Amino acid sequence: MKYFFNIITALMLVFSAQAQQADKAKKLLDEVSSKIKSYKNIAIDFSYNVNGQDHSGNLTLEGDKYLATFMGITQLYDGDKVYTVNPEDEEVTVSKLSTSNTGAITPSKALTFFNSGYTYSWDITQKAAGKNLQYIKLKPTSSKSSTKEILLGIDTATKHIYTIIEVFKNGNKSIITVKTFKTNQTLSKNHFTFASSKYPNYYINKLD
């Protein structure tokens, strides 16, 4: 009987420690989210590594609107429609913003995607590029997700996300690293407006 109670006590201590770690993780994520929401707009340059291949891109966010350029493709969301510009095919695809995959890291939610659909726990600390990073481990709550886990590296000084390491169930891994992080930039009033005049010879493919 004494052995049984020792096991129960040990389990309670483990669960208590896990709960405390989850609380710490939530507190830090709440600080990150609050910091992001305090800015009028955000402009970042980033690198993206998948299966050993490096790519670069940039993203400007203002509310739900965004303008992103990645691997030669430009995508703009004006709050109503998504415009995807493919120079190689000389085509612009116009569609509504997809909300079917709530677990996907979309441009508009790139810095706050963790607010729903994940459980989280406190992970390792690490130094990188002169920054003190605290990692938070996220696990999708949906069994249908192709993602096994995500590690968020958060700069403890600024409360900005520095890196996103996504591990997939098929064994693949992608790493997004923020190179520059600028806030409250002076943007033109047409920054998030699609201008068809810029693409006179492009085929406009309206899906919605």
C-alpha positions as CSV (number, residue, x, y, z in Angstrom):
1,M,0.0,0.0,0.0
2,K,2.8,2.4,0.9
3,Y,4.4,1.7,-2.5
4,F,1.1,2.5,-4.2
5,F,0.9,5.9,-2.5
6,N,4.5,6.6,-3.4
7,I,3.6,6.1,-7.0
8,I,0.5,8.4,-6.7
9,T,2.6,11.1,-5.0
10,A,5.3,10.9,-7.7
11,L,2.6,11.2,-10.5
12,M,1.1,14.2,-8.7
13,L,4.5,15.9,-8.6
14,V,5.0,15.2,-12.3
15,F,1.6,16.5,-13.3
16,S,2.1,19.6,-11.0
17,A,5.5,20.3,-12.6
18,Q,4.0,19.9,-16.1
19,A,1.2,22.3,-15.2
20,Q,3.6,24.9,-13.9
21,Q,5.7,24.6,-17.1
22,A,2.6,25.0,-19.3
23,D,1.6,28.1,-17.2
24,K,5.1,29.6,-17.8
25,A,4.8,28.9,-21.6
26,K,1.3,30.4,-21.8
27,K,2.5,33.6,-20.0
28,L,5.4,34.1,-22.4
29,L,3.2,33.4,-25.4
30,D,0.6,35.9,-24.1
31,E,3.4,38.5,-23.9
32,V,4.5,37.7,-27.4
33,S,1.0,38.0,-28.7
34,S,0.4,41.3,-26.8
35,K,3.6,42.8,-28.2
36,I,2.7,41.9,-31.8
37,K,-0.8,43.4,-31.4
38,S,0.6,46.7,-30.1
39,Y,2.3,47.5,-33.4
40,K,0.5,49.3,-36.2
41,N,2.4,47.2,-38.8
42,I,5.3,44.8,-39.0
43,A,7.9,44.2,-41.7
44,I,10.2,41.2,-41.6
45,D,12.8,39.6,-43.8
46,F,13.3,35.9,-43.2
47,S,15.1,32.8,-44.3
48,Y,13.3,29.4,-44.8
49,N,15.2,26.1,-44.8
50,V,13.5,22.9,-45.7
51,N,15.2,19.6,-46.4
52,G,18.6,21.4,-46.4
53,Q,17.6,24.0,-49.1
54,D,17.6,27.7,-48.1
55,H,15.2,30.3,-49.4
56,S,14.5,33.9,-48.4
57,G,11.4,36.1,-48.3
58,N,9.8,39.1,-46.8
59,L,6.5,39.9,-45.2
60,T,4.6,43.0,-44.3
61,L,1.6,42.8,-41.9
62,E,-1.0,45.3,-40.9
63,G,-4.0,43.8,-39.0
64,D,-5.1,40.9,-41.2
65,K,-3.7,42.4,-44.4
66,Y,-0.4,41.2,-45.7
67,L,2.0,41.4,-48.6
68,A,4.5,38.5,-48.9
69,T,7.2,37.6,-51.4
70,F,8.7,34.1,-51.3
71,M,10.5,32.0,-53.9
72,G,9.6,34.5,-56.7
73,I,5.8,34.4,-55.8
74,T,4.1,37.5,-54.4
75,Q,0.9,37.2,-52.4
76,L,-1.2,40.1,-51.3
77,Y,-4.3,40.1,-49.0
78,D,-6.3,43.3,-49.0
79,G,-8.8,42.2,-46.3
80,D,-11.2,40.8,-48.9
81,K,-9.3,38.9,-51.6
82,V,-6.0,37.1,-51.9
83,Y,-3.9,37.9,-55.0
84,T,-1.2,35.5,-55.9
85,V,1.2,36.7,-58.6
86,N,3.3,34.1,-60.5
87,P,5.8,35.9,-62.8
88,E,7.0,32.6,-64.3
89,D,3.5,31.8,-65.6
90,E,2.5,35.4,-66.0
91,E,-0.7,34.7,-64.0
92,V,-2.5,36.3,-61.1
93,T,-4.8,34.1,-59.1
94,V,-7.6,35.8,-57.2
95,S,-9.3,33.9,-54.4
96,K,-10.9,34.2,-51.0
97,L,-8.7,33.7,-47.9
98,S,-8.9,30.0,-47.0
99,T,-9.8,29.2,-43.5
100,S,-10.3,25.5,-43.9
101,N,-7.0,24.5,-42.4
102,T,-7.0,26.2,-39.0
103,G,-3.6,24.6,-38.1
104,A,-1.8,26.1,-41.1
105,I,0.8,28.9,-40.5
106,T,-0.7,31.5,-42.9
107,P,1.0,34.9,-43.6
108,S,-1.6,36.9,-41.7
109,K,-1.2,34.7,-38.6
110,A,2.6,34.1,-39.0
111,L,3.4,35.7,-35.7
112,T,0.3,34.7,-33.7
113,F,-0.7,31.3,-35.1
114,F,0.0,29.7,-31.7
115,N,-3.0,31.3,-30.1
116,S,-5.3,28.4,-30.9
117,G,-5.0,24.7,-31.9
118,Y,-1.9,23.8,-29.8
119,T,-0.9,22.7,-26.4
120,Y,2.4,24.1,-25.2
121,S,5.3,23.4,-22.9
122,W,8.5,25.1,-21.7
123,D,11.6,23.9,-23.5
124,I,15.3,24.7,-23.8
125,T,17.1,28.0,-23.7
126,Q,19.7,28.8,-26.3
127,K,21.9,31.7,-27.6
128,A,21.8,32.5,-31.3
129,A,22.9,35.6,-33.2
130,G,23.6,37.4,-29.9
131,K,20.0,36.7,-28.6
132,N,18.8,34.8,-25.6
133,L,16.2,32.4,-26.9
134,Q,13.5,30.6,-24.9
135,Y,12.0,27.8,-26.8
136,I,8.3,26.8,-26.4
137,K,7.2,23.5,-27.7
138,L,3.8,23.4,-29.5
139,K,1.8,20.2,-30.3
140,P,-1.3,20.4,-32.5
141,T,-4.5,19.4,-30.8
142,S,-5.9,18.0,-34.0
143,S,-4.9,14.4,-34.9
144,K,-5.4,15.3,-38.6
145,S,-2.5,17.8,-38.6
146,S,0.5,16.8,-40.6
147,T,2.7,18.6,-38.0
148,K,4.2,16.6,-35.2
149,E,5.5,19.6,-33.2
150,I,6.7,23.1,-33.5
151,L,9.5,24.8,-31.5
152,L,9.2,28.5,-31.2
153,G,12.4,30.4,-30.4
154,I,11.5,33.6,-28.6
155,D,13.9,36.5,-28.0
156,T,13.5,37.1,-24.3
157,A,14.6,40.7,-24.5
158,T,12.1,41.8,-27.2
159,K,9.4,39.1,-26.9
160,H,9.6,38.7,-30.7
161,I,9.7,35.3,-32.4
162,Y,13.1,34.7,-33.8
163,T,12.8,31.2,-35.2
164,I,10.0,28.6,-36.0
165,I,11.1,25.0,-36.3
166,E,8.3,22.8,-37.6
167,V,8.7,19.0,-37.5
168,F,6.3,17.0,-39.6
169,K,5.0,13.5,-39.0
170,N,6.6,12.3,-42.2
171,G,10.0,13.2,-40.8
172,N,10.6,16.4,-42.7
173,K,11.5,19.6,-41.0
174,S,11.4,23.3,-41.9
175,I,13.1,26.2,-40.1
176,I,12.0,29.9,-40.5
177,T,14.5,32.4,-39.1
178,V,13.7,36.1,-38.8
179,K,16.6,38.2,-40.2
180,T,15.1,41.7,-39.7
181,F,12.1,42.8,-37.7
182,K,10.8,46.4,-38.2
183,T,7.7,47.9,-36.7
184,N,5.4,50.9,-37.3
185,Q,6.8,51.6,-40.8
186,T,5.5,54.4,-43.0
187,L,3.6,52.6,-45.7
188,S,1.9,54.0,-48.8
189,K,-1.9,54.0,-48.7
190,N,-1.9,51.5,-51.6
191,H,0.6,49.1,-50.0
192,F,-2.1,46.4,-49.6
193,T,-4.0,47.3,-52.8
194,F,-3.7,45.1,-55.9
195,A,-3.0,47.1,-59.1
196,S,-3.8,45.1,-62.3
197,S,-2.0,47.9,-64.3
198,K,1.3,46.5,-63.0
199,Y,0.6,43.2,-64.8
200,P,-0.8,44.2,-68.3
201,N,0.1,40.9,-70.0
202,Y,-0.8,38.6,-67.1
203,Y,-3.8,36.2,-67.1
204,I,-6.2,37.1,-64.3
205,N,-7.6,33.8,-62.9
206,K,-10.5,34.6,-60.7
207,L,-11.4,31.5,-58.5
208,D,-13.9,33.3,-56.3
